[in-house]
Amino acid sequence: MWTSLFAIAFALVEASVVVYLRAIYYPTGFEFPLRLITIDHLGVELAREAATILMLVAIGALTGRTKWDKFGFFLVAFGVWDIFYYVWLKVFVGWPATMVDWDVLFLLPLPWIGPVIAPVLISLLMIYCGVVIVRRFAAGRSFAPGWKSWILAGLATSVLLVSFMIDADATLHEAMPRPYRYELLGIGLLLYAISFFLACRNKPS
């Protein structure tokens, strides 16, 4: 409960910063093509995003007892934070209008863009996996991914990163984005799901 409350509150802080940024760069409403922010603001944004990930990792590290238990709490915190980030933006500025509205998802190492539904679906999967891991440890059971799970998770991560970063023109050259590759999103989510299923069935040596 406290992990989720932290994530919800942290999402409000994150959303409020974005409200201010959009008031500066998109006073008539956020839309593509993107406006490139100044170098000074870019440096601050990169630092803020790195700090955001560190804070979510820290809440998992402080809450869990073992390595994978901590990871489970991190997954829950990240998923809840990401979903409520959009909830708060909807409350504050009425955006997104639909789940297929485009957004800038992350800036490291290159800008990530995609429809809102993509990070929301990934976050729902993260919350589910995190809850399962935490509950397994609470019940005295283990969680030990094998090499197959690692390979599939690596492939899933690569596929999803490609889906978000493939359109360099839209992120770096102020062009309209090309249609999102939903098939890559589906493949990535499926690979993650299979990876997690195999990890849950794997018995530690």
N, C-alpha and C positions, 0 to 999 in steps of 0.2 A: 504493500500500500504506500509506504513512504517513498519507495523508488519511483512509483508512478506519479505521486504528488510532486516530487522534485522535478520529474520530466515535464509535467504539465506546466509548472511554474516557470521552468527554464524555457519552455516553448513560448510563453508569453513574453519573456525578455527578448528572445530572438526575434519574434514577430514585431515587437515594438521598434527594434532597430531597423528592420526592413521597411516599416511604415515610414520612418524618417528618411531613409535612403530614397524611397520611391517618391516622396514629396519633393526631394531635391532634383532627381533625375527624370521623373515621370510625373510632373504636376498635373497632367491631364489624364492620367491613368496608365498603368503598366501594360506594355504591349511590345511585340516584336515589330521591326528589327530592334535589337538592343542598342542602347547608348553606352559607349565605352566610358567608364568612370575614370577620374583623374588618377595619376600615379600615386599621389598621396593617399587618396581614399582606397585604392587597390591594396596598398601595403597594409592598411588598417584592416581591411576586409579579410585578407589572407591570414593575418594574425588572429583575428576573431574566430575564423573557421577552425584554425588549428586549436585554439583554446577551447572551442566548443567540443571537439572530439576528445580532448584531454579531460574535460570535466565529466563527460559521459563515461569515459573509461574509469575515471576516479570513483564515480558513484558505484560502479560495479565492483571495483577493487575493495572499496570500503564495506560493501554489503555482503558479498559472498565469502565463503569460508575456504574453498579450494579453488584451484585454477579454473576449472570448468564451471563451477558454481558462480564464480565472479563473472565469467563470460556470459552465463545465462542472465544474470542481473543487468549486465551491459546491454544485451540484446533487448530486454524489456524496456530499459530506460531509453535507448535509441529509438525504438519503434514508437513508443508513446510520445516522446518528444517530437518526432518528425510529423506524426499525424496531428498532434495538437498545435503545431506550428501553423498548419493550414487552417485549423479550426479558429485560432485566434485572428489570423488574417481575415477570415470570413467575417468574424465579429467586428473587427476594427474598420475594415475598408470594403467589405462586401466582395472580396476576391478570395478564391477563384469563383467565377460564375458557374463553371462546369468542371468536371473532373478531367476533361481533356484540354483545359487551358494550359499553355506552355509556361514553364518556369525555369529560372536558373537554379539548379539544384545544389551545385557546389563549384568551387573555383580551383581546387587542387587535384592533380598537377596542371590540368587544363579545365576551362569551364565545362560543366556538365549541364545539358539542357534536356528537357523532355516534358511530356504532359504530367500533370499532377497525379494522375492515377498510378503512374509507374512507381514513384517513391512510396505512395500509400500502400500499394500491394506488397512491395518489398517489406515495408514496416510491419504490416499485418503478419507476414511470415516470420519476421524477426521476433515479434511478441509471442507468437505461438511457440516457436522453438525455445525461446528463453524461458517461458513458463514451464514447458516440459522438462527442460534441464534442471531448473530450480526445484521442481516437484520431485524429480528423481533423487536428487541429493537429500531432500527433506525426508524421503521415504527410505533412505539408507542404500539406495542403488547408485550405480556408477554411470559415467558417460565417458567413453573413450573412442573417439573416431579412429578408424583404421586408414590405411593408405588409400583405399578406394574413395573414402569420403573426402580426404584431402584433395585428391585429384579432381573429383567432381566439383568440389567447392571452388577450387582454383579456376576451373573452366567456367563455372557459373559467374564468378566475379569478372573474368575477362570479357565474357559475352555482354554482360550488363554495362561494363565500362565502355565498350565499343558502342553500344546503343545510345549512350549519353554523350560521348565525345566525338563521334564520327563526323558530325556536321560542323567542321571548323569554320566554314564561311559564316555561319549564323552566329558563332560565338566570338570570332575575332575580326570579322570584316563587315559587321553590321548588315548582314543579309537576312532575308526571311528564311526561317528554318525549312528544311525539306521534311516530308512526311516522316513521322517517327516510325522506327522499325519495331512494331509490336511483336513480331515473331521472335525477335531477339529477347524481348522482355519475357515472353512465354518460355523460351528455351532456358533462360537463366533461372527463372523461378522453378522450373521443373528439375533442373540439375541440382539446385539447392535442396529441394524437397527430397530427392532421391538420396543425396549425400547425407542428409539428416536422418532419414529412415535407416540407412545402413549403419550410421554411427550409433543409433539407439539399439540396433541388434548386435552390434559388435561387443564381444566379451573381452575385457582387458586381460592382457597376458600376465 
